[in-house]
Amino acid sequence: MRRASGFPAITCRGVASILIPREGWVMKDKRVLIVGGVACGGKAAARLMRVDPRADVTVLEKGEYISYAGCGLPYYVGGVVKEYRDLMTTPIGVVRDENFFRKVKHVTVHTQHLATRLDRRKKIVTALDLRNGEEKEFPYDKLVLSTGASPLRPPIPGSDLPRVFTLWNMPDALAMRAAIDSGKVKNAVVIGAGLIGMEVVEALHDQGIQVSIVDLCETPLPQMMDREFGNLLRAVLEKKGINFFGGEKVLEIQGCNGEIKSVKTDKREVPAEMVLMAVGVRPNVGIAREAGLALGSCGGVIVDDHMRTSDPDIYAGGDCVEVKNVLTGKPVWQPMGSVANRQGRVIADNIAGLPTTFKGVAGTAIMKAFEYTIGKTGLTREQARLEGFDAEAVTIVDSDTPHFMPGSAAIQVRIVADRKTRKVLGAQVFGAGRADKRLDILVSAAAGGLTIDELADADIAYAPPYSTALDPVTHAANTLKNKLDGLMVSWSPSELAEKIRKGENPVLLDVRSPDEVKAQGTLPYETTLIPLGQLWDRGSELPRDREIIAFCKISVRGWDANSILRRLGYEKVSVLEGGIAGWPFELRKE
Ligand SMILES: Cc1cc2nc3c(=O)[nH]c(=O)nc-3n(C[C@H](O)[C@H](O)[C@H](O)COP(=O)(O)OP(=O)(O)OC[C@H]3O[C@@H](n4cnc5c(N)ncnc54)[C@H](O)[C@@H]3O)c2cc1C
């Protein structure tokens, strides 16, 4: 066994301070060892070299590649990113490899080195050099565990066939790309409709491959979005000719002569020459567990606000740790690159003596689905209620820029707030318009503890190319204020569907024009059409003993209809949130 590190000479503890620096070297006497060299580890190493001149940093990475953009892998698979190397270069095109880290950052990187043991008493990590089987010891003063997570591979019969993939690292992406380039893949099945699965769906579809998705849940992104928003995405998939088989279980991947032929579910057989298993990931905590570091209820390493583990000389970050949800105060596991990078920076600062803290996550995620954006932050109303909040929510549909601007497109915003404190608890966005910037405003509101009133009052930037005079976020916040203040009663599409299912018999008052109804379709129930302009005159046609739920294309005229009906003496009036544009279920064509 050999003892090694980034020091220019033997690095037993205690002798480091008497080493004579080589030319160009700064004297360094704090050995920082980082296990895992992609997102969190790469960021921690780079930041350390900026803020701690005494740190002698060594990175152990079991793979061949370091510091690459894992989140970009689907875009390489889909051909948007042409060269895999582009995922590992700096903005000026320099590849971030061992040489780059040594020369530019003064960080020693050992790729293909698998850390196998951690001796906390001796402060030594043992690693296996995967190229030759040699065992080496790496002493440290401060250790960073950034070992990430691993994709689950359920023991489905046939999952060992060639072209059954997971997409987690660069070799996975290279293998998928090669399979696509072979021209043998005409049909692909993606098992699991989470973020990674859904990103790959688009990547495969764009290569002309017929894609089918199978998930145990009824709608896509089941862990991330509620059913309504999941259904909106499902409709997008269907429009693109992608099969979504929700509520189905994969039983077997069937093959013939070593080639995949189909995927058998409990309901059907789907042709496939390629399968992606994207059914979830779990944190890599083997070394931490064996070394006796405290693990939490979500399975990740427990860290404090400074990203320190139960051992004060060991930090951990990225997918291998669990963190606090800032809205509930409870531990959560949020394996995201955004989080891993922020944590890497916090770890480096703390090792350098800068007492930076990581407060937690709001639970933010975003995804591109063709020309649509879908994202969320914080809690859904149902999650918030389960957490004990008196949560209320509203959904609105609006344009991202004024209708007179070219390219103006619709977005849907759902905001959740607590009735008692009026604090924003979460939000979801969806649409072909610029939903991402709205989500980021809502992240700041939820994570920053803003009330719905403060959000409604936010001085959001406006000029016609960027926004409407009242931004969709302001519109949503004002609508939720109306609801919390008792000025408006409204129902989400799911709530309306549930009312009908339970046998309630509201009047569904459509205040659009007949032409709009023809062009846009209508609700799959009995509706009453009175265009808004005729409502003052014809309102009395409506029964007084039934609830009247008004709607239009986006329900702004529906809200006006409520005011007219109240003036006409109707008391039980309400609005269908989002109107026809926000209806996530099937519409009836007139
Ligand atoms: C296809 C895909 C798309 C994604 N898209 C997004 C996105 O859009 N937005 C987002 O926020 N996140 C996204 N993510 C998630 C994001 O990539 C991860 O959350 C992030 O990379 C985690 O960083 P990390 O440093 O904890 O782990 P990683 O970046 O996975 O790095 C961990 C490294 O540790 C190494 N390692 C593990 N054990 C050992 C050991 N014992 N010895 C040596 N080395 C070891 C591994 O080889 C690995 O390279 C995506 C992930 C994938 C796979």
The ligand as an SDF file (V2000), in Angstrom:
LIG
                    3D

 53 58  0  0  0  0  0  0  0  0999 V2000
  -29.3680   13.2030  -16.5010 C   0  0  0  0  0  0  0  0  0  0  0  0
  -29.3650   14.1370  -15.3410 C   0  0  0  0  0  0  0  0  0  0  0  0
  -29.9520   15.3690  -15.4400 C   0  0  0  0  0  0  0  0  0  0  0  0
  -29.9620   16.2370  -14.3530 C   0  0  0  0  0  0  0  0  0  0  0  0
  -30.5360   17.4530  -14.4870 N   0  0  0  0  0  0  0  0  0  0  0  0
  -30.5050   18.3160  -13.4470 C   0  0  0  0  0  0  0  0  0  0  0  0
  -31.0160   19.6250  -13.5840 C   0  0  0  0  0  0  0  0  0  0  0  0
  -31.5110   20.0010  -14.6540 O   0  0  0  0  0  0  0  0  0  0  0  0
  -30.9490   20.4460  -12.5190 N   0  0  0  0  0  0  0  0  0  0  0  0
  -30.3930   20.0720  -11.3360 C   0  0  0  0  0  0  0  0  0  0  0  0
  -30.3420   20.8760  -10.4040 O   0  0  0  0  0  0  0  0  0  0  0  0
  -29.8950   18.8270  -11.1740 N   0  0  0  0  0  0  0  0  0  0  0  0
  -29.9280   17.9500  -12.1930 C   0  0  0  0  0  0  0  0  0  0  0  0
  -29.3850   16.7050  -12.0590 N   0  0  0  0  0  0  0  0  0  0  0  0
  -28.8480   16.2910  -10.7650 C   0  0  0  0  0  0  0  0  0  0  0  0
  -27.4030   16.7130  -10.5710 C   0  0  0  0  0  0  0  0  0  0  0  0
  -26.6150   16.3020  -11.6520 O   0  0  0  0  0  0  0  0  0  0  0  0
  -26.8900   16.1060   -9.2890 C   0  0  0  0  0  0  0  0  0  0  0  0
  -27.7480   16.4800   -8.2540 O   0  0  0  0  0  0  0  0  0  0  0  0
  -25.4930   16.5850   -8.9740 C   0  0  0  0  0  0  0  0  0  0  0  0
  -24.5850   16.1570   -9.9440 O   0  0  0  0  0  0  0  0  0  0  0  0
  -25.0530   16.0540   -7.6220 C   0  0  0  0  0  0  0  0  0  0  0  0
  -23.7740   16.4860   -7.3450 O   0  0  0  0  0  0  0  0  0  0  0  0
  -22.8290   15.6330   -6.4110 P   0  0  0  0  0  0  0  0  0  0  0  0
  -21.5250   16.3170   -6.3840 O   0  0  0  0  0  0  0  0  0  0  0  0
  -23.5000   15.3470   -5.1300 O   0  0  0  0  0  0  0  0  0  0  0  0
  -22.7290   14.2330   -7.1330 O   0  0  0  0  0  0  0  0  0  0  0  0
  -22.1410   13.9060   -8.5540 P   0  0  0  0  0  0  0  0  0  0  0  0
  -22.1020   15.0960   -9.4020 O   0  0  0  0  0  0  0  0  0  0  0  0
  -22.8880   12.7250   -9.0400 O   0  0  0  0  0  0  0  0  0  0  0  0
  -20.6530   13.4900   -8.2310 O   0  0  0  0  0  0  0  0  0  0  0  0
  -20.3690   12.4470   -7.3580 C   0  0  0  0  0  0  0  0  0  0  0  0
  -19.1160   11.7740   -7.8350 C   0  0  0  0  0  0  0  0  0  0  0  0
  -18.6160   10.9860   -6.7660 O   0  0  0  0  0  0  0  0  0  0  0  0
  -17.9820    9.8710   -7.3300 C   0  0  0  0  0  0  0  0  0  0  0  0
  -17.8740    8.8610   -6.2880 N   0  0  0  0  0  0  0  0  0  0  0  0
  -18.8830    8.2430   -5.6450 C   0  0  0  0  0  0  0  0  0  0  0  0
  -18.4070    7.3960   -4.7340 N   0  0  0  0  0  0  0  0  0  0  0  0
  -17.0540    7.4740   -4.8110 C   0  0  0  0  0  0  0  0  0  0  0  0
  -16.0020    6.8310   -4.1180 C   0  0  0  0  0  0  0  0  0  0  0  0
  -16.2470    5.9450   -3.1810 N   0  0  0  0  0  0  0  0  0  0  0  0
  -14.7380    7.1440   -4.4560 N   0  0  0  0  0  0  0  0  0  0  0  0
  -14.4790    8.0520   -5.4250 C   0  0  0  0  0  0  0  0  0  0  0  0
  -15.4430    8.6920   -6.1010 N   0  0  0  0  0  0  0  0  0  0  0  0
  -16.7080    8.4090   -5.7940 C   0  0  0  0  0  0  0  0  0  0  0  0
  -18.8950    9.4790   -8.4640 C   0  0  0  0  0  0  0  0  0  0  0  0
  -18.1930    8.7300   -9.4290 O   0  0  0  0  0  0  0  0  0  0  0  0
  -19.3580   10.8100   -8.9880 C   0  0  0  0  0  0  0  0  0  0  0  0
  -18.6230   11.2080  -10.1220 O   0  0  0  0  0  0  0  0  0  0  0  0
  -29.3590   15.8390  -13.1380 C   0  0  0  0  0  0  0  0  0  0  0  0
  -28.7490   14.5850  -13.0420 C   0  0  0  0  0  0  0  0  0  0  0  0
  -28.7370   13.7450  -14.1350 C   0  0  0  0  0  0  0  0  0  0  0  0
  -28.0720   12.4060  -14.0300 C   0  0  0  0  0  0  0  0  0  0  0  0
  1  2  1  0
  2  3  1  0
  2 52  2  0
  3  4  2  0
  4  5  1  0
  4 50  1  0
  5  6  2  0
  6  7  1  0
  6 13  1  0
  7  8  2  0
  7  9  1  0
  9 10  1  0
 10 11  2  0
 10 12  1  0
 12 13  2  0
 13 14  1  0
 14 15  1  0
 14 50  1  0
 15 16  1  0
 16 17  1  0
 16 18  1  0
 18 19  1  0
 18 20  1  0
 20 21  1  0
 20 22  1  0
 22 23  1  0
 23 24  1  0
 24 25  2  0
 24 26  1  0
 24 27  1  0
 27 28  1  0
 28 29  2  0
 28 30  1  0
 28 31  1  0
 31 32  1  0
 32 33  1  0
 33 34  1  0
 33 48  1  0
 34 35  1  0
 35 36  1  0
 35 46  1  0
 36 37  1  0
 36 45  1  0
 37 38  2  0
 38 39  1  0
 39 40  1  0
 39 45  2  0
 40 41  1  0
 40 42  2  0
 42 43  1  0
 43 44  2  0
 44 45  1  0
 46 47  1  0
 46 48  1  0
 48 49  1  0
 50 51  2  0
 51 52  1  0
 52 53  1  0
M  END
$$$$
